[in-house]
Amino acid sequence: MALGNSFDLTINQGETFNLTVTWTDSAGSPINLTGYTARLQVRETYSSTATVVSLTSGAGITLGGAAGTIAIVIAASTTAALTAPFSGVYDLELVNGSVVTRLLQGAAVVTPEVSR
């Protein structure tokens, strides 16, 4: 996956959200994420101070080292507590020392749960 990709998220209220992506270079080889940390935040708008969802390495985000994978999980109990319908924005950043790279960004939509 190239840098700065726009990718919209659909989060189903009450369902476990799972997304795994692989960060690759221009030749398609995985980028080694050893030593990196990651963070993902969902907000109502870009300028909102409050977060709707906030994940970090070890707390919803698992980095796959040399495989270049980034696994994002939001527990069903967390998505159940989200207001739906909701439409906001998010980004996913990877941090290596003082270097921050925005890997993904886009809309974040929460669809309402019908079954309870």
N, C-alpha and C positions, 0 to 999 in steps of 0.2 A: 504494500500500500504506500503510495507516494505521500509526501508531506502536504499538509493543509487541505486534505480532502473534505469536501462537504458531504455529510452523510446524516440523514434524518433518522431519529430514533422514535419508535413507537413502543410505549410501555403500557402493557395491559394491566389495569388495576386488579390487584389480588393474585396476580400470576408472578412466578419467579422469572425475572428478566435475565437472559443469558446472551452474551455476545462475545465472540472470540475473533480477533483480527490478528494479522501478522504484518509487522512493519518490515518492508523489504526495500532494498536499494534499487537503482535503475536497472540492474541486471536481473532482478527478481530474487536475489539472495537475501535471506533473513538478516536483519540487523541485530547484533548481539546486545541484549538489554541488561546484561550483567552490570550492576552498579547503578542502574537507573531506578527512579521512583516514578509513580504516576499519580495523577489526580484528575477527577472528572467532577464537574459541577453542573447542575441544572438550575436555571433561574427563570423567573417570569419574563424578564427583559434583560438586555445586556447591562442596563444601569441599575437593576435591582440589587439591593444590598443583601436581602435574604436569599438563602439557597433552598431549593425544593428537594434536591438530592445532592449529597456530597460524598464522594468515594475517594479512597486513597489506596496506595499499595498496602496489601495486607488487610484492608477493610473494604472489600468489594472488588478490588482489582488485584489480579495475580499476573506478574510478569514471568515469561517463560525463558529468560536468559538467552542462550545462544540460538534457540529456536525462533526468537523474535516475536513470540506470541504475547498478546495482551487479552486476558480473560476478564470480562466485566460481569459481575453478578449483583443483582438487586433482589433481596429476599422477598418472598411473597408477602410477608408481614409488613414490609416497608412499602411495597407498591399498593397494598390494601389501604394504607393510611393516606395515600396521595389523593388530592382533590381531582375529581374527573367530572366532565371533560376538562382538560388543561392543555394549553399550547404555550410553550416557552422556547428557550434556547439552551444549548449546552456546548461545552468543549471538553476535549480530552488532551491533557498535556503530559509530556514525558520530561523528566528532569534528570540531568546528568551533571552533577556539580553545580556550576552557576549557569549552565546552558539549559534553557527551557524551549521545548519544541511542541507546537500545537499540531497534533497528529490528525485529529478529527474535530469537526464542528458542524453545527446545524440546528435544525428544529428538534424539539423534544415534545412529543405529544403523548398524553396519558388518556387512554380510552376507558370509559366506565365499565365496571364489572356488572353483569346482570345476575349471574348465579351467586348465591350466598350460602 
